[in-house]
């Protein structure tokens, strides 16, 4: 089989796999809209209970949620497996085993590096939505609602952070079912150990225990959290140049290496077809990725 035929076969295989993954994703989306209870007549589960996509490890779903990436864990896991399986095959057909190893390293570590670089994005969004939620609680308190009702109304309000809305709704539901409102609020601070969340929970717990001008106190805490977030946004803006420099420094060696390999056959022959070149290429890409992660960590702003 010629090189062109092998490349065409690999491309066709990737196309077929992509179409299969898309069909599975669509069937999963349709099944999710159907009732999920069992069928009493046949004893079978409804289509929503049938798994149409490979189930990823639990840490994949947690990482996607923490990174605030709007991806279904099953679809992301399936796409990653397809890319990891077919990408090196195409690279091997196009450039030999050396390029296949590079593709395997890039496709294996690249998505993980992207998700890791966005670690904590969901917590940041939650804290950014906190002042609006506290102001909604204060408005409900001024309208005559109890603190529990105000918390539930703030959790049901549209917009903001879905995680924060879920936490407020959970606290209100626990209090409505007989639990102490203070204990329910302290549970939010335990599950979301952020400085703004702890401050807001402390103000709400103080209002629940002592009464008084609850709306004014909650408004004051909302203003304090908003000012703190503004300071953090300004610091992140000042550190943006360092983050862009880290990105450029991380991508420059990769771009230069790709350009050199594409324009000089001797360079590509050495890097992709000799043991020494493969070792140097692997070590270089690994060190480049680790250096980019370290520079990203140094440019992070903690407020």
C-alpha positions as CSV (number, residue, x, y, z in Angstrom):
1,X,0.0,0.0,0.0
2,X,1.4,3.4,-1.0
3,X,1.7,6.3,1.5
4,X,-1.2,8.2,-0.2
5,X,-3.5,5.2,0.2
6,X,-2.5,4.7,3.8
7,X,-3.2,8.4,4.5
8,X,-6.5,8.3,2.8
9,X,-7.5,5.2,4.8
10,X,-6.6,6.9,8.0
11,X,-8.5,10.0,7.1
12,X,-11.6,7.9,6.2
13,X,-11.3,6.0,9.5
14,X,-11.1,9.2,11.5
15,X,-14.2,10.5,9.6
16,X,-16.1,7.3,10.4
17,X,-15.2,7.5,14.0
18,X,-16.2,11.1,14.2
19,X,-19.6,10.4,12.7
20,X,-20.1,7.5,15.1
21,X,-19.2,9.7,18.1
22,X,-21.6,12.4,16.8
23,X,-24.4,9.9,16.4
24,X,-23.8,8.6,19.9
25,X,-23.8,12.1,21.3
26,X,-27.2,12.8,19.6
27,X,-28.7,9.6,20.9
28,X,-27.5,10.5,24.4
29,X,-29.0,13.9,24.1
30,X,-32.4,12.5,23.0
31,X,-32.3,9.8,25.7
32,X,-31.6,12.5,28.4
33,X,-35.0,14.1,27.5
34,X,-36.9,10.9,27.9
35,X,-38.2,9.6,31.3
36,X,-35.5,7.9,33.3
37,X,-37.7,5.6,35.4
38,X,-38.1,1.8,34.8
39,X,-40.7,0.4,32.5
40,X,-43.0,-1.7,34.8
41,X,-44.4,-3.7,31.9
42,X,-41.1,-5.0,30.5
43,X,-38.9,-4.6,33.5
44,X,-36.4,-2.6,31.4
45,X,-34.9,0.7,32.1
46,X,-35.8,3.7,30.0
47,X,-33.4,4.8,27.3
48,X,-31.9,7.5,29.5
49,X,-30.6,4.8,31.8
50,X,-28.7,3.1,28.9
51,X,-25.2,4.3,28.6
52,X,-24.4,5.3,25.0
53,X,-21.0,6.9,25.6
54,X,-18.0,5.5,27.5
55,X,-18.2,6.6,31.2
56,X,-15.1,8.6,32.2
57,X,-13.5,8.5,35.6
58,X,-15.1,10.6,38.2
59,X,-12.1,13.0,38.3
60,X,-12.7,14.0,34.7
61,X,-16.2,15.4,35.5
62,X,-14.9,17.1,38.6
63,X,-12.0,18.7,36.6
64,X,-14.3,20.0,33.9
65,X,-16.7,21.5,36.5
66,X,-13.8,23.1,38.4
67,X,-12.5,24.5,35.1
68,X,-15.9,25.9,34.2
69,X,-15.8,24.2,30.8
70,X,-19.3,23.6,29.3
71,X,-18.6,20.1,28.2
72,X,-20.3,16.8,29.0
73,X,-17.8,14.5,30.6
74,X,-18.9,11.6,28.4
75,X,-18.6,13.5,25.2
76,X,-15.2,15.1,26.2
77,X,-13.9,11.7,27.3
78,X,-15.0,10.0,24.0
79,X,-13.5,12.8,21.9
80,X,-10.2,12.6,23.8
81,X,-10.1,8.8,23.3
82,X,-10.8,9.1,19.6
83,X,-8.1,11.7,19.2
84,X,-5.6,9.8,21.2
85,X,-6.3,6.6,19.2
86,X,-6.5,8.0,15.7
87,X,-4.2,11.0,15.9
88,X,-1.0,9.1,16.3
89,X,-2.1,6.7,13.5
90,X,-2.5,9.6,11.0
91,X,0.8,11.1,12.2
92,X,2.6,7.8,11.7
93,X,1.3,7.5,8.2
94,X,2.3,11.1,7.4
95,X,5.7,11.3,9.1
96,X,6.7,8.0,10.7
97,X,7.0,6.8,14.3
98,X,8.7,10.0,15.5
99,X,5.8,12.2,14.5
100,X,3.4,9.6,15.9
101,X,5.1,9.9,19.3
102,X,4.9,13.7,19.2
103,X,1.2,13.5,18.3
104,X,0.6,11.0,21.2
105,X,2.4,13.3,23.6
106,X,0.6,16.4,22.4
107,X,-2.9,14.8,22.3
108,X,-2.4,13.1,25.7
109,X,-1.0,16.0,27.6
110,X,-2.4,19.0,25.8
111,X,-6.0,18.7,27.0
112,X,-4.9,18.0,30.5
113,X,-2.7,21.1,30.5
114,X,-5.6,23.2,29.2
115,X,-7.9,22.0,31.9
116,X,-5.2,22.4,34.6
117,X,-4.5,26.0,33.5
118,X,-8.2,26.8,34.1
119,X,-8.3,25.2,37.5
120,X,-10.4,27.2,39.9
121,X,-12.4,29.0,37.2
122,X,-15.7,27.8,38.7
123,X,-14.8,29.0,42.1
124,X,-13.9,32.4,40.7
125,X,-17.2,32.7,38.9
126,X,-19.0,31.6,42.1
127,X,-17.3,34.4,44.1
128,X,-18.0,36.9,41.4
129,X,-21.7,36.1,41.6
130,X,-21.8,36.4,45.4
131,X,-22.4,40.2,45.7
132,X,-25.4,40.0,43.4
133,X,-26.8,37.1,45.4
134,X,-26.3,38.9,48.7
135,X,-28.0,42.0,47.3
136,X,-30.9,39.8,46.2
137,X,-31.2,38.4,49.7
138,X,-31.2,42.0,51.1
139,X,-34.0,43.0,48.7
140,X,-36.1,40.1,49.7
141,X,-35.6,40.9,53.4
142,X,-36.7,44.5,52.8
143,X,-39.8,43.2,51.1
144,X,-40.8,41.3,54.3
145,X,-39.5,37.8,53.6
146,X,-37.8,35.8,56.2
147,X,-34.1,35.0,55.9
148,X,-34.8,31.5,54.8
149,X,-37.2,32.7,52.1
150,X,-34.8,35.3,51.0
151,X,-32.0,32.8,50.6
152,X,-34.3,30.5,48.6
153,X,-35.4,33.4,46.3
154,X,-31.8,34.4,45.7
155,X,-31.0,30.8,44.8
156,X,-34.0,30.7,42.3
157,X,-33.1,34.0,40.7
158,X,-31.9,33.7,37.0
159,X,-28.4,34.4,36.0
160,X,-25.3,34.3,38.2
161,X,-23.4,31.1,39.1
162,X,-25.2,27.8,38.8
163,X,-23.0,26.4,41.6
164,X,-23.9,29.3,44.0
165,X,-27.6,29.0,43.1
166,X,-27.5,25.3,43.9
167,X,-25.8,25.9,47.2
168,X,-28.4,28.6,48.2
169,X,-31.2,26.3,47.1
170,X,-29.8,23.4,49.1
171,X,-29.4,25.6,52.3
172,X,-33.0,26.8,52.0
173,X,-34.3,23.3,51.4
174,X,-32.4,21.9,54.4
175,X,-33.8,24.7,56.6
176,X,-37.3,24.1,55.3
177,X,-37.0,20.4,56.2
178,X,-36.2,21.2,59.8
179,X,-32.4,21.7,59.9
180,X,-31.0,24.8,61.6
181,X,-30.5,27.6,59.1
182,X,-27.2,28.5,60.6
183,X,-26.0,24.9,60.2
184,X,-27.2,24.9,56.6
185,X,-25.3,28.1,55.8
186,X,-22.2,26.9,57.5
187,X,-22.4,23.9,55.2
188,X,-22.0,26.2,52.3
189,X,-18.8,27.7,53.8
190,X,-17.5,24.2,54.4
191,X,-18.1,23.0,50.8
192,X,-17.0,26.3,49.2
193,X,-14.0,27.5,51.4
194,X,-13.6,30.9,49.7
195,X,-13.0,34.1,51.5
196,X,-16.0,35.9,50.1
197,X,-18.3,32.9,50.8
198,X,-17.1,32.7,54.4
199,X,-17.7,36.5,54.9
200,X,-21.2,36.3,53.4
201,X,-22.1,33.2,55.4
202,X,-20.9,34.9,58.6
203,X,-23.1,37.9,58.0
204,X,-26.1,35.7,57.2
205,X,-25.5,33.5,60.3
206,X,-25.2,36.6,62.4
207,X,-28.5,37.9,61.1
208,X,-30.2,34.5,61.7
209,X,-28.9,34.3,65.3
210,X,-29.3,37.9,66.5
211,X,-31.8,39.5,64.1
212,X,-31.5,43.3,63.8
213,X,-31.0,45.2,60.6
214,X,-30.3,42.2,58.5
215,X,-30.7,43.8,55.1
216,X,-28.3,46.6,55.9
217,X,-25.7,44.2,57.1
218,X,-26.0,42.0,54.0
219,X,-25.7,45.0,51.7
220,X,-22.6,46.0,53.5
221,X,-21.0,42.6,53.1
222,X,-22.0,42.6,49.4
223,X,-20.3,45.9,48.9
224,X,-17.2,44.6,50.7
225,X,-17.0,41.5,48.6
226,X,-17.5,43.6,45.4
227,X,-14.7,45.9,46.3
228,X,-12.4,42.9,47.0
229,X,-13.3,41.4,43.7
230,X,-12.5,44.7,42.0
231,X,-9.1,44.8,43.5
232,X,-8.5,41.2,42.4
233,X,-9.6,42.0,38.8
234,X,-7.2,45.0,38.8
235,X,-4.3,42.8,40.0
236,X,-5.1,40.2,37.3
237,X,-5.2,42.9,34.7
238,X,-1.7,44.0,35.8
239,X,-0.5,40.4,35.6
240,X,-1.9,39.8,32.2
241,X,1.3,40.8,30.5
242,X,3.1,38.1,32.4
243,X,0.6,35.5,31.4
244,X,0.8,36.5,27.7
245,X,4.6,36.3,28.0
246,X,4.3,32.8,29.5
247,X,2.1,31.7,26.6
248,X,4.5,33.2,24.0
249,X,7.5,31.7,25.6
250,X,5.8,28.3,25.8
251,X,4.6,28.3,22.1
252,X,7.8,29.8,20.6
253,X,9.9,26.7,20.8
254,X,7.1,24.5,19.4
255,X,6.5,26.9,16.5
256,X,10.2,27.2,15.7
257,X,10.7,23.5,15.8
258,X,7.8,22.8,13.5
259,X,9.0,25.5,11.1
260,X,12.5,24.1,11.1
261,X,11.3,20.5,10.5
262,X,9.0,21.7,7.7
263,X,11.7,23.7,5.9
264,X,14.8,21.6,6.5
265,X,14.6,17.8,5.7
266,X,17.8,17.2,7.7
267,X,16.2,18.6,10.9
268,X,13.0,16.5,10.4
269,X,15.0,13.4,9.6
270,X,17.1,13.9,12.8
271,X,14.2,14.7,15.1
272,X,11.7,12.2,13.9
273,X,13.7,9.3,12.6
274,X,16.7,8.9,15.0
275,X,16.7,7.7,18.6
276,X,18.7,10.7,19.8
277,X,16.4,13.2,18.0
278,X,13.3,11.5,19.5
279,X,14.8,11.6,23.0
280,X,15.7,15.3,22.6
281,X,12.2,16.1,21.1
282,X,10.4,14.3,24.0
283,X,12.5,15.9,26.7
284,X,12.2,19.4,25.1
285,X,8.4,19.2,24.8
286,X,8.1,17.9,28.3
287,X,10.3,20.7,29.8
288,X,8.5,23.3,27.7
289,X,5.1,22.2,29.0
290,X,6.3,22.1,32.6
291,X,7.9,25.6,32.2
292,X,4.6,26.9,30.9
293,X,2.7,25.5,33.8
294,X,5.3,27.0,36.2
295,X,5.0,30.4,34.6
296,X,1.3,30.3,34.7
297,X,1.5,29.5,38.4
298,X,3.9,32.4,39.1
299,X,1.5,34.8,37.3
300,X,-1.5,33.8,39.3
301,X,-3.0,36.4,41.6
302,X,-4.2,35.4,45.1
303,X,-6.5,38.0,46.7
